[in-house]
Amino acid sequence: MDKLLIEIKELKKLMLLQKEVLTVIELSLYTGYTVDYIYKMVSLNQIPYSKPNGKKLFFSKVRIVEWLSSNKQLSEQELEEKAANYIQKKRFGK
């Protein structure tokens, strides 16, 4: 029975990946943020959302992925490459 429940949960996760619009609970599962934290971010307008009927919140998965990726931190290698490119441009006037 436990194995069946685990498989059902895995199927739910796979189905979630196919959806384009998520509810608060689905967004919580997708991002790992708690439902309370999602509501807090919504109230502070820190996360993209829509409220078409004035009551229920919806989240575009595409916009959420963009939002999650928006404050990307460069790796050490990326920073070194960026610095090398900057120095090369300054030296050769490109």
Secondary structure, 3 states (H helix, E strand, C coil): CHHHHHHHHHHHHHHHHHCCEECHHHHHHHHCCCHHHHHHHHHCCCCCCECCCCCCCEEEHHHHHHHHHCCCCCCHHHHHHHHHHHHHHHHHCC
